[in-house]
């Protein structure tokens, strides 16, 4: 899935995908006059839990802007070959 990424980066990625799919469905549902908000449909009886999910998705979005800086998440950086001294 996300080889070379830490657990926090993977959870962040999953939450951003969940948020993106949910907002896409909200938009499509608006065109058809129905409620396709999956978070609301799943956690509708527990509005506090729905709020927690939205907060987590928002935090994940902000975290993805700055990206992970841990030692496990350096797969995107280009590693230079060591230079040989003569």
C-alpha distances in whole Angstrom, upper triangle without the diagonal:
4,6,9,9,12,12,14,12,9,12,13,11,11,14,15,13,16,18,18,18,21,23,23,24,27,28,28,30,32,33,34,36,33,31,27,26,24,24,28,28,26,27,30,33,31,32,31,27,27,28,26,23,24,24,21,20,22,21,18,19,21,19,17,20,21,17,17,19,18,18,15,14,16,13,15,18,20,22,25,27,30,33,36,39,42
4,6,6,9,10,11,9,7,10,11,9,10,14,14,13,16,18,18,19,22,23,23,25,27,28,29,31,33,34,35,37,35,32,29,27,25,25,28,29,27,28,31,34,32,32,31,28,27,27,25,22,23,23,20,19,21,20,16,17,19,16,14,17,17,14,13,15,15,15,11,10,12,10,11,15,17,18,22,24,27,30,33,36,39
4,6,9,11,13,11,9,13,14,13,14,17,18,17,20,22,22,23,25,27,27,29,31,32,33,35,37,38,39,40,38,36,32,31,28,28,32,32,30,31,35,37,35,35,34,31,30,31,28,25,27,26,23,22,24,22,19,20,22,19,17,20,19,15,14,15,14,13,10,9,11,8,11,14,16,16,20,21,24,27,30,33,37
4,7,10,12,10,10,14,14,13,15,18,18,19,21,23,23,25,27,28,29,31,33,34,35,37,39,40,41,42,40,38,34,32,30,30,33,34,32,33,36,38,36,36,34,31,31,31,28,26,27,26,23,22,24,22,19,20,21,18,16,18,17,14,12,12,11,10,6,6,8,6,9,11,13,14,17,19,21,25,28,31,34
4,7,8,6,7,10,11,10,12,15,15,16,18,20,21,22,24,26,26,28,30,31,32,34,36,37,39,40,38,35,32,30,28,26,30,31,29,30,33,35,32,32,31,28,28,27,25,23,24,23,19,19,20,18,15,17,17,14,13,16,15,11,9,10,9,9,6,5,8,8,10,12,15,16,20,22,24,27,30,33,37
4,6,5,6,9,10,11,13,15,16,17,19,20,21,23,25,26,27,29,31,32,33,35,37,38,40,40,38,35,32,29,27,26,29,31,28,28,32,33,31,31,29,26,26,26,23,21,22,21,17,18,19,17,14,16,17,13,13,16,15,11,8,10,8,9,6,6,10,11,13,15,18,18,22,24,26,29,32,35,38
4,5,5,6,9,10,11,12,14,15,17,18,20,21,22,24,26,27,29,30,32,33,35,37,38,38,36,32,29,27,25,23,26,28,25,25,28,30,27,27,25,22,23,23,20,18,20,19,15,16,18,15,13,16,17,13,13,17,16,13,10,13,11,12,9,10,13,14,16,18,21,22,26,28,29,33,36,38,42
4,5,5,6,9,10,11,12,14,15,16,18,20,21,22,24,26,27,29,30,31,33,35,36,37,34,31,28,25,23,21,25,26,24,24,27,29,26,25,23,21,21,20,17,16,17,16,12,13,14,12,9,12,13,10,10,14,13,10,8,11,10,12,10,10,14,15,16,18,22,23,26,29,30,34,37,39,43
4,6,5,6,9,10,11,12,14,15,16,18,20,21,22,24,26,27,29,30,32,34,35,36,33,30,27,25,23,22,25,27,25,25,28,30,27,27,25,22,22,22,19,17,18,17,13,13,14,12,9,11,12,9,8,12,11,8,6,10,9,12,10,8,11,12,13,15,19,20,24,26,28,32,35,37,41
4,5,5,6,9,10,11,12,14,15,17,18,20,21,23,24,26,27,28,30,32,33,34,32,29,26,23,21,20,24,25,23,23,26,28,26,26,25,21,21,21,19,16,18,17,13,13,15,14,10,12,14,11,10,14,14,11,10,13,13,14,11,10,14,13,14,17,21,22,26,28,30,34,37,40,43
4,5,5,6,9,10,10,12,14,15,16,18,20,21,22,24,26,27,29,31,32,32,30,26,23,21,19,17,21,22,19,20,23,25,22,22,21,18,18,18,15,13,14,14,10,10,13,11,8,11,13,11,11,14,15,12,12,15,14,17,14,13,17,17,18,21,24,25,29,32,34,37,40,43,46
4,5,5,6,9,10,11,12,14,15,17,18,20,21,23,24,25,27,29,30,31,29,26,23,20,19,17,20,22,20,20,23,25,23,22,21,18,17,17,15,12,13,12,9,8,10,8,5,7,9,7,7,11,11,9,10,13,14,17,15,13,16,16,16,19,23,25,28,31,33,36,39,42,46
4,6,5,6,9,10,11,12,14,15,17,18,20,21,23,24,26,28,29,30,28,25,22,20,18,17,21,22,21,21,24,27,25,24,23,20,19,19,17,14,15,15,12,10,12,11,7,9,11,9,7,11,13,10,11,15,15,17,15,13,15,15,15,18,21,24,27,30,32,35,39,42,45
4,5,5,6,9,10,11,12,14,15,17,18,20,21,22,24,26,27,28,26,23,19,17,15,14,18,19,17,18,21,24,22,22,21,18,17,17,15,12,13,14,11,9,12,12,9,10,13,12,11,14,16,14,14,18,18,20,18,16,19,18,18,22,25,27,30,33,35,39,42,45,48
4,5,5,6,9,10,10,12,14,15,16,18,20,21,22,25,26,26,24,21,18,15,13,12,15,17,15,16,19,21,19,18,18,15,13,14,12,9,9,10,7,5,9,9,6,8,11,11,10,13,15,14,15,18,19,22,19,17,21,21,20,23,27,29,33,35,38,41,44,47,50
4,5,5,6,9,10,11,12,14,15,17,18,20,21,23,25,25,23,21,18,15,14,13,17,19,18,18,20,23,22,20,20,17,15,15,14,11,11,11,9,6,8,9,6,6,10,10,8,11,13,12,14,18,19,22,20,17,20,20,19,22,25,28,31,34,37,40,43,46,49
4,5,5,6,8,10,10,12,14,15,16,18,20,22,23,24,22,19,16,14,13,13,16,17,17,18,20,23,22,21,21,19,16,17,16,13,13,14,12,9,11,13,10,10,13,13,11,14,17,15,17,20,21,24,21,19,21,20,20,23,26,29,32,35,38,41,44,47,50
4,6,5,6,9,10,11,12,14,15,16,18,20,21,22,19,16,13,11,9,9,13,14,13,14,17,20,18,18,18,15,13,14,14,10,10,12,11,8,11,13,10,11,14,15,13,16,19,18,19,23,24,26,24,21,24,24,23,26,30,32,36,38,41,44,47,50,54
4,6,5,6,9,10,10,12,14,15,16,19,20,20,18,15,13,10,10,9,12,14,14,14,16,20,18,17,17,15,12,13,13,9,8,10,10,6,8,11,9,9,12,14,13,15,18,17,19,23,24,27,25,22,25,25,24,27,30,33,36,39,42,44,48,51,54
4,5,5,6,9,10,11,12,14,15,17,19,20,18,16,13,11,11,12,15,16,16,17,19,22,22,20,21,19,16,16,16,13,12,14,13,9,11,13,11,10,13,15,13,15,18,17,20,23,25,28,26,23,25,24,23,26,29,32,35,38,41,44,47,50,53
4,6,5,6,9,10,11,12,14,16,17,18,16,14,10,9,9,10,13,14,14,16,18,21,21,20,21,19,16,17,17,14,13,16,15,11,14,16,14,13,17,18,16,18,21,20,22,26,27,30,27,25,27,26,25,29,31,34,37,40,43,46,49,52,56
4,5,5,6,9,10,10,12,15,15,16,14,11,8,6,6,7,10,11,12,13,14,18,18,16,18,16,12,14,15,11,10,14,14,10,13,16,14,14,17,19,17,19,22,22,24,28,29,32,29,27,29,29,28,31,34,37,40,43,46,49,52,55,58
4,5,5,6,9,10,11,13,14,15,14,11,9,7,9,10,11,13,15,16,16,20,20,18,19,18,14,15,16,13,11,14,15,11,12,16,15,13,16,18,17,18,22,22,24,28,30,32,30,28,30,29,28,31,34,37,40,43,46,49,52,55,58
4,5,5,6,9,10,11,13,14,13,12,9,9,10,12,14,15,16,18,18,22,22,21,22,21,17,18,20,16,15,18,18,14,15,19,17,15,19,21,19,20,23,23,26,29,31,34,31,29,31,30,28,31,34,37,40,43,46,49,52,55,58
4,5,5,6,8,10,11,12,10,9,5,6,8,10,12,12,14,16,16,20,20,19,21,20,16,18,19,16,15,18,19,15,17,20,19,18,21,23,22,23,26,26,28,32,33,36,34,31,33,32,31,34,37,40,43,46,49,52,55,58,61
4,6,5,6,9,10,10,9,7,5,5,8,10,10,11,14,15,15,18,19,17,20,18,15,16,18,16,14,17,18,15,16,20,19,18,21,23,22,23,27,27,29,33,34,37,35,32,35,34,33,36,39,42,45,48,51,53,57,60,63
4,5,5,7,9,10,10,9,8,9,12,14,14,15,17,19,18,22,23,21,23,22,18,19,21,19,16,20,21,17,18,21,21,19,22,24,23,23,27,27,30,34,35,38,36,33,35,34,33,36,39,42,45,48,51,53,57,60,63
4,5,5,7,9,9,9,8,10,12,15,15,15,18,20,19,23,24,22,25,24,20,22,24,21,19,22,23,20,21,24,23,21,25,27,25,26,30,30,32,36,37,40,38,35,37,36,34,37,40,43,46,49,52,55,58,61,64
4,5,5,6,5,6,5,8,11,13,13,12,16,18,16,20,22,20,23,22,18,20,23,20,18,22,23,20,21,25,24,23,26,28,27,28,31,31,34,37,39,42,39,37,39,38,37,40,43,46,49,52,55,57,61,64,67
4,5,5,6,7,8,10,13,15,14,15,18,19,18,21,23,21,24,23,20,21,23,21,19,23,24,21,22,25,25,23,26,29,27,28,32,32,35,38,40,43,41,38,40,39,38,41,44,47,50,53,56,58,62,65,68
4,6,8,10,10,13,16,18,18,18,21,23,21,25,26,25,27,27,23,24,27,24,22,26,27,24,24,28,28,25,28,31,29,30,34,34,37,40,42,45,43,40,42,41,39,42,44,48,51,54,57,59,63,66,69
4,6,9,9,13,15,18,17,16,20,22,20,24,26,24,27,27,23,25,27,25,23,27,28,25,26,30,29,27,31,33,31,32,36,36,38,42,44,46,44,41,43,42,41,44,46,50,53,56,59,61,65,68,71
4,7,9,12,15,17,16,15,19,20,18,21,24,22,25,25,22,23,26,24,22,26,27,25,26,29,29,28,31,33,32,33,36,37,39,43,44,47,45,42,45,44,42,46,48,51,55,58,60,63,66,69,73
4,6,9,12,14,12,12,15,17,15,18,20,19,23,22,19,21,23,21,20,24,25,23,24,28,27,26,29,31,31,32,35,35,37,41,42,45,43,40,43,42,41,44,47,50,53,56,59,62,65,68,71
4,6,8,11,9,8,12,13,12,15,17,16,19,18,15,17,20,18,17,20,21,19,21,24,24,23,26,28,28,29,32,32,34,38,39,42,40,38,40,40,39,42,45,48,51,54,57,60,63,66,69
4,6,9,8,8,11,13,12,16,17,16,19,18,14,17,19,16,15,19,20,17,19,22,22,21,24,26,25,27,30,30,32,35,37,39,37,35,37,36,35,39,42,44,48,51,53,56,60,63,66
4,6,5,6,9,10,10,14,14,13,16,14,11,13,15,12,12,15,16,14,16,19,19,18,21,23,23,24,27,27,29,33,34,37,34,32,35,34,34,37,40,43,46,49,52,54,58,61,64
4,5,5,6,8,9,13,13,13,15,13,10,13,14,11,12,15,15,13,16,19,18,18,21,23,22,24,27,27,28,32,32,35,33,31,34,33,33,36,39,41,45,48,50,53,57,60,63
4,5,5,6,7,11,10,10,12,9,6,9,10,8,8,12,12,11,13,16,16,16,19,21,21,23,25,25,26,30,30,33,31,29,32,32,32,35,38,41,44,47,49,52,56,59,62
4,5,5,5,8,9,8,11,10,6,9,12,10,10,14,15,14,16,19,19,19,22,23,24,26,28,28,29,33,34,37,35,33,36,36,35,39,42,44,48,51,53,56,59,62,66
4,6,5,9,10,11,14,12,9,13,15,13,13,17,17,16,19,21,21,22,25,26,26,28,31,30,32,35,36,38,36,34,38,37,37,40,43,46,49,52,54,58,61,64,67
4,6,8,9,10,12,10,8,12,13,11,13,16,16,15,18,20,20,21,24,25,25,28,30,29,30,33,34,36,34,32,36,35,35,39,42,44,48,50,53,56,59,62,65
4,6,5,7,9,7,6,9,10,9,11,14,14,15,17,19,19,21,23,24,25,27,29,29,30,33,33,36,34,33,36,36,36,39,43,45,48,51,53,56,59,62,66
4,5,6,9,9,7,10,12,12,13,16,17,17,19,21,22,23,25,26,27,29,32,31,32,36,36,39,37,36,39,39,39,42,45,47,51,54,56,59,63,65,69
4,6,9,9,9,12,13,14,15,17,19,19,21,23,24,25,28,29,30,32,34,34,34,38,38,41,39,38,41,41,41,44,48,50,54,56,58,61,65,67,71
4,5,5,6,9,10,11,13,15,16,17,19,20,21,23,25,26,27,30,31,31,32,35,35,38,36,35,39,39,39,42,46,47,51,54,56,59,62,65,68
4,5,5,6,9,10,11,12,14,15,17,18,20,21,23,24,26,28,29,30,31,34,34,37,36,35,38,38,38,41,45,47,50,53,55,58,61,64,68
4,5,5,6,9,10,11,12,14,15,17,18,20,21,22,24,26,28,28,29,32,32,35,34,33,36,37,37,39,43,45,49,51,53,56,59,62,66
4,5,5,6,9,10,11,12,14,15,16,18,20,21,22,25,26,26,26,30,30,33,31,30,34,34,34,37,41,42,46,49,51,54,57,60,63
4,5,5,6,9,10,11,12,14,15,17,19,20,21,23,25,25,26,29,30,33,31,30,33,34,34,36,40,42,45,48,50,53,57,59,63
4,5,5,6,9,10,11,12,14,15,17,18,20,22,23,24,25,28,29,32,31,29,32,33,33,35,39,41,45,48,49,52,56,58,62
4,5,5,6,9,10,10,12,14,15,16,18,20,22,22,22,25,26,29,28,26,30,31,31,33,37,39,42,45,47,50,53,56,59
4,5,5,6,9,10,10,12,14,15,16,19,20,20,21,24,25,28,26,25,28,29,29,31,35,37,40,43,45,48,52,54,58
4,5,5,6,9,10,11,12,14,15,17,19,20,21,24,25,29,27,25,28,29,28,31,34,37,40,43,45,48,52,54,58
4,5,5,6,9,10,11,12,14,16,17,18,19,22,23,27,26,24,27,28,27,30,33,35,39,42,44,47,50,52,56
4,5,5,6,9,10,10,12,14,16,16,16,19,20,24,22,21,24,25,25,27,31,33,36,39,41,44,47,50,53
4,6,5,6,9,10,10,13,15,15,16,20,21,24,22,20,23,24,23,26,29,32,35,38,40,43,47,49,53
4,5,5,6,9,10,11,13,14,16,19,21,24,23,21,24,25,24,26,29,32,35,38,40,43,47,49,53
4,5,5,6,9,10,11,12,13,16,18,21,21,18,21,23,22,24,28,30,33,36,38,41,44,46,50
4,5,5,6,9,10,10,11,15,16,19,18,16,19,20,19,21,25,27,31,34,36,38,42,44,48
4,5,5,7,9,10,12,16,18,21,20,17,19,20,19,21,25,27,30,34,36,38,42,44,48
4,5,5,7,9,11,14,17,20,20,17,19,20,19,21,24,27,30,33,35,37,41,43,47
4,5,5,6,8,11,13,16,16,13,16,17,16,18,22,24,27,30,32,35,38,40,44
4,5,5,8,11,13,16,16,12,14,15,14,16,20,22,25,29,31,33,37,39,43
4,6,9,12,15,18,18,14,16,17,15,16,20,22,25,29,31,33,37,39,43
4,7,9,12,15,16,12,13,15,14,14,18,20,23,27,28,31,34,36,40
4,7,9,12,12,9,10,12,11,12,16,18,21,24,26,29,32,35,38
4,6,9,9,6,8,11,11,12,16,17,20,23,25,28,31,33,37
4,7,8,6,7,11,11,11,14,15,18,21,22,25,28,30,34
4,5,5,7,10,12,12,15,15,19,21,22,25,28,30,34
4,6,6,9,11,11,14,13,16,18,19,22,25,27,31
4,6,8,11,11,14,14,17,19,20,24,27,29,33
4,6,8,9,12,13,16,19,21,24,27,30,33
4,5,5,9,9,13,15,17,20,24,26,30
4,6,8,9,13,15,17,21,24,27,30
4,6,9,12,15,18,21,24,27,31
4,6,9,13,15,18,21,24,27
4,6,10,12,15,18,21,24
4,7,9,12,15,18,22
4,6,9,12,15,18
4,6,9,13,16
4,6,9,13
4,6,10
4,6
4
